[in-house]
């Protein structure tokens, strides 16, 4: 059997799947997107550990219908970008500050 991958397949994008899944299922915070009001940012921060630098991730979704959401995109961030999201954009989850 021959498998066909989409033409826009990139292995570098595929290796992001585990952290995208983690950001969507167990985000540290969910914030409104200040640039596109119909989107939500799922933010995840992995602190520095054993000499590994801290990591910051963002997965963006948009409400679709009822309690369903459509995945839009995901990317890693630098600390200043992450800080801007948490300082400026209104929080959806958790309801109170940690």
FIKOLZA-1660 file (N, C-alpha, C; in steps of 0.1 Angstrom, whole numbers, plus 5000, padded with zeros to 4 digits):
% residues 98
   i   px   py   pz ch aa at
   1 5008 4988 5000  A  X  N
   1 5000 5000 5000  A  X CA
   1 5009 5012 5000  A  X  C
   2 5005 5022 4992  A  X  N
   2 5013 5034 4991  A  X CA
   2 5006 5046 4999  A  X  C
   3 5013 5053 5007  A  X  N
   3 5007 5064 5014  A  X CA
   3 5010 5077 5007  A  X  C
   4 5001 5086 5006  A  X  N
   4 5003 5099 5001  A  X CA
   4 5001 5109 5011  A  X  C
   5 5011 5118 5012  A  X  N
   5 5011 5129 5022  A  X CA
   5 5006 5141 5015  A  X  C
   6 5000 5150 5022  A  X  N
   6 4996 5163 5015  A  X CA
   6 5008 5170 5009  A  X  C
   7 5005 5177 4999  A  X  N
   7 5016 5184 4992  A  X CA
   7 5023 5194 5001  A  X  C
   8 5016 5200 5011  A  X  N
   8 5022 5210 5020  A  X CA
   8 5028 5203 5032  A  X  C
   9 5030 5190 5032  A  X  N
   9 5035 5183 5044  A  X CA
   9 5050 5187 5046  A  X  C
  10 5053 5190 5059  A  X  N
  10 5067 5193 5063  A  X CA
  10 5069 5186 5076  A  X  C
  11 5080 5178 5077  A  X  N
  11 5083 5171 5089  A  X CA
  11 5085 5180 5101  A  X  C
  12 5091 5192 5098  A  X  N
  12 5093 5202 5109  A  X CA
  12 5080 5206 5115  A  X  C
  13 5069 5206 5107  A  X  N
  13 5056 5210 5112  A  X CA
  13 5050 5198 5120  A  X  C
  14 5052 5186 5115  A  X  N
  14 5046 5174 5121  A  X CA
  14 5051 5172 5135  A  X  C
  15 5064 5175 5138  A  X  N
  15 5069 5173 5151  A  X CA
  15 5064 5182 5161  A  X  C
  16 5056 5192 5157  A  X  N
  16 5049 5201 5166  A  X CA
  16 5036 5195 5172  A  X  C
  17 5032 5185 5166  A  X  N
  17 5019 5179 5170  A  X CA
  17 5018 5176 5185  A  X  C
  18 5028 5170 5191  A  X  N
  18 5026 5167 5206  A  X CA
  18 5024 5179 5214  A  X  C
  19 5032 5190 5212  A  X  N
  19 5030 5202 5220  A  X CA
  19 5017 5210 5217  A  X  C
  20 5013 5209 5204  A  X  N
  20 5000 5215 5201  A  X CA
  20 4989 5208 5208  A  X  C
  21 4989 5194 5208  A  X  N
  21 4979 5187 5216  A  X CA
  21 4979 5190 5231  A  X  C
  22 4991 5192 5236  A  X  N
  22 4992 5195 5251  A  X CA
  22 4987 5209 5253  A  X  C
  23 4990 5219 5244  A  X  N
  23 4985 5232 5246  A  X CA
  23 4970 5233 5245  A  X  C
  24 4964 5225 5236  A  X  N
  24 4949 5225 5235  A  X CA
  24 4942 5218 5246  A  X  C
  25 4948 5207 5251  A  X  N
  25 4941 5199 5262  A  X CA
  25 4944 5204 5276  A  X  C
  26 4956 5210 5278  A  X  N
  26 4960 5214 5292  A  X CA
  26 4967 5228 5291  A  X  C
  27 4960 5238 5286  A  X  N
  27 4966 5251 5286  A  X CA
  27 4968 5257 5299  A  X  C
  28 4979 5265 5301  A  X  N
  28 4980 5273 5313  A  X CA
  28 4970 5284 5314  A  X  C
  29 4967 5290 5302  A  X  N
  29 4957 5300 5301  A  X CA
  29 4951 5300 5287  A  X  C
  30 4939 5305 5287  A  X  N
  30 4932 5308 5274  A  X CA
  30 4929 5323 5274  A  X  C
  31 4933 5330 5263  A  X  N
  31 4931 5344 5262  A  X CA
  31 4924 5347 5249  A  X  C
  32 4916 5358 5249  A  X  N
  32 4910 5364 5237  A  X CA
  32 4922 5369 5228  A  X  C
  33 4921 5367 5215  A  X  N
  33 4931 5373 5206  A  X CA
  33 4928 5388 5204  A  X  C
  34 4936 5397 5208  A  X  N
  34 4933 5411 5207  A  X CA
  34 4933 5416 5192  A  X  C
  35 4939 5409 5183  A  X  N
  35 4939 5413 5169  A  X CA
  35 4927 5407 5161  A  X  C
  36 4923 5396 5165  A  X  N
  36 4911 5389 5158  A  X CA
  36 4902 5385 5169  A  X  C
  37 4891 5392 5171  A  X  N
  37 4883 5390 5183  A  X CA
  37 4875 5377 5182  A  X  C
  38 4874 5371 5171  A  X  N
  38 4867 5358 5170  A  X CA
  38 4877 5346 5172  A  X  C
  39 4888 5348 5178  A  X  N
  39 4898 5337 5180  A  X CA
  39 4902 5337 5195  A  X  C
  40 4906 5326 5199  A  X  N
  40 4912 5324 5213  A  X CA
  40 4926 5318 5212  A  X  C
  41 4934 5323 5221  A  X  N
  41 4948 5318 5222  A  X CA
  41 4949 5308 5234  A  X  C
  42 4954 5296 5231  A  X  N
  42 4956 5286 5242  A  X CA
  42 4971 5287 5244  A  X  C
  43 4975 5291 5256  A  X  N
  43 4989 5294 5260  A  X CA
  43 4995 5283 5269  A  X  C
  44 5007 5279 5266  A  X  N
  44 5014 5269 5275  A  X CA
  44 5028 5273 5277  A  X  C
  45 5033 5273 5289  A  X  N
  45 5046 5276 5293  A  X CA
  45 5053 5265 5300  A  X  C
  46 5064 5261 5294  A  X  N
  46 5072 5250 5301  A  X CA
  46 5084 5257 5307  A  X  C
  47 5085 5257 5321  A  X  N
  47 5096 5264 5327  A  X CA
  47 5110 5258 5325  A  X  C
  48 5120 5266 5327  A  X  N
  48 5134 5261 5326  A  X CA
  48 5136 5249 5335  A  X  C
  49 5143 5239 5329  A  X  N
  49 5145 5227 5337  A  X CA
  49 5158 5220 5332  A  X  C
  50 5166 5216 5342  A  X  N
  50 5178 5209 5339  A  X CA
  50 5187 5215 5328  A  X  C
  51 5188 5229 5328  A  X  N
  51 5196 5236 5319  A  X CA
  51 5189 5238 5305  A  X  C
  52 5177 5233 5304  A  X  N
  52 5169 5236 5292  A  X CA
  52 5162 5249 5293  A  X  C
  53 5162 5257 5283  A  X  N
  53 5156 5270 5284  A  X CA
  53 5141 5268 5285  A  X  C
  54 5134 5278 5291  A  X  N
  54 5119 5278 5291  A  X CA
  54 5114 5279 5277  A  X  C
  55 5102 5272 5276  A  X  N
  55 5095 5272 5262  A  X CA
  55 5081 5278 5264  A  X  C
  56 5077 5285 5253  A  X  N
  56 5064 5292 5253  A  X CA
  56 5057 5288 5240  A  X  C
  57 5044 5284 5242  A  X  N
  57 5036 5279 5230  A  X CA
  57 5023 5286 5229  A  X  C
  58 5018 5287 5217  A  X  N
  58 5004 5293 5215  A  X CA
  58 4997 5285 5204  A  X  C
  59 4985 5280 5207  A  X  N
  59 4976 5274 5197  A  X CA
  59 4964 5283 5196  A  X  C
  60 4960 5286 5184  A  X  N
  60 4949 5295 5181  A  X CA
  60 4937 5287 5175  A  X  C
  61 4926 5290 5181  A  X  N
  61 4913 5283 5176  A  X CA
  61 4903 5294 5175  A  X  C
  62 4892 5291 5167  A  X  N
  62 4881 5300 5166  A  X CA
  62 4868 5292 5169  A  X  C
  63 4859 5298 5177  A  X  N
  63 4847 5291 5180  A  X CA
  63 4839 5288 5167  A  X  C
  64 4834 5276 5166  A  X  N
  64 4827 5271 5154  A  X CA
  64 4812 5271 5156  A  X  C
  65 4808 5262 5165  A  X  N
  65 4794 5261 5168  A  X CA
  65 4792 5254 5181  A  X  C
  66 4782 5258 5189  A  X  N
  66 4780 5252 5202  A  X CA
  66 4793 5252 5210  A  X  C
  67 4798 5241 5215  A  X  N
  67 4811 5240 5222  A  X CA
  67 4822 5234 5213  A  X  C
  68 4821 5237 5200  A  X  N
  68 4831 5232 5191  A  X CA
  68 4840 5243 5186  A  X  C
  69 4853 5240 5184  A  X  N
  69 4863 5250 5180  A  X CA
  69 4870 5245 5168  A  X  C
  70 4875 5254 5159  A  X  N
  70 4882 5250 5148  A  X CA
  70 4897 5254 5150  A  X  C
  71 4906 5245 5148  A  X  N
  71 4920 5248 5150  A  X CA
  71 4924 5257 5138  A  X  C
  72 4932 5268 5141  A  X  N
  72 4936 5277 5131  A  X CA
  72 4951 5276 5129  A  X  C
  73 4959 5277 5139  A  X  N
  73 4974 5276 5138  A  X CA
  73 4980 5274 5151  A  X  C
  74 4993 5271 5151  A  X  N
  74 5001 5271 5164  A  X CA
  74 5015 5274 5161  A  X  C
  75 5021 5280 5172  A  X  N
  75 5035 5284 5170  A  X CA
  75 5042 5285 5183  A  X  C
  76 5055 5284 5183  A  X  N
  76 5063 5287 5196  A  X CA
  76 5065 5302 5196  A  X  C
  77 5067 5306 5209  A  X  N
  77 5068 5321 5211  A  X CA
  77 5081 5323 5219  A  X  C
  78 5085 5336 5219  A  X  N
  78 5096 5340 5228  A  X CA
  78 5089 5346 5240  A  X  C
  79 5096 5347 5251  A  X  N
  79 5091 5351 5264  A  X CA
  79 5084 5365 5263  A  X  C
  80 5090 5375 5256  A  X  N
  80 5083 5388 5255  A  X CA
  80 5069 5387 5248  A  X  C
  81 5068 5378 5238  A  X  N
  81 5055 5377 5231  A  X CA
  81 5045 5370 5241  A  X  C
  82 5049 5360 5248  A  X  N
  82 5040 5353 5258  A  X CA
  82 5036 5363 5268  A  X  C
  83 5045 5371 5273  A  X  N
  83 5042 5381 5283  A  X CA
  83 5032 5391 5279  A  X  C
  84 5033 5395 5266  A  X  N
  84 5024 5405 5260  A  X CA
  84 5010 5399 5260  A  X  C
  85 5009 5386 5256  A  X  N
  85 4996 5380 5256  A  X CA
  85 4990 5379 5270  A  X  C
  86 4998 5376 5280  A  X  N
  86 4992 5374 5294  A  X CA
  86 4990 5388 5301  A  X  C
  87 4997 5398 5296  A  X  N
  87 4995 5411 5302  A  X CA
  87 4984 5419 5296  A  X  C
  88 4981 5417 5283  A  X  N
  88 4973 5426 5276  A  X CA
  88 4959 5420 5272  A  X  C
  89 4959 5408 5268  A  X  N
  89 4947 5401 5263  A  X CA
  89 4938 5396 5274  A  X  C
  90 4925 5398 5273  A  X  N
  90 4916 5394 5284  A  X CA
  90 4916 5379 5285  A  X  C
  91 4915 5374 5298  A  X  N
  91 4916 5360 5301  A  X CA
  91 4902 5353 5300  A  X  C
  92 4902 5341 5295  A  X  N
  92 4890 5333 5295  A  X CA
  92 4891 5322 5305  A  X  C
  93 4904 5316 5306  A  X  N
  93 4906 5305 5315  A  X CA
  93 4920 5306 5320  A  X  C
  94 4923 5303 5333  A  X  N
  94 4914 5301 5343  A  X CA
  94 4907 5314 5347  A  X  C
  95 4896 5313 5354  A  X  N
  95 4888 5325 5356  A  X CA
  95 4895 5335 5365  A  X  C
  96 4904 5331 5374  A  X  N
  96 4911 5339 5383  A  X CA
  96 4926 5338 5381  A  X  C
  97 4934 5348 5386  A  X  N
  97 4948 5347 5385  A  X CA
  97 4953 5335 5393  A  X  C
  98 4964 5329 5388  A  X  N
  98 4971 5318 5395  A  X CA
  98 4978 5323 5407  A  X  C
% end
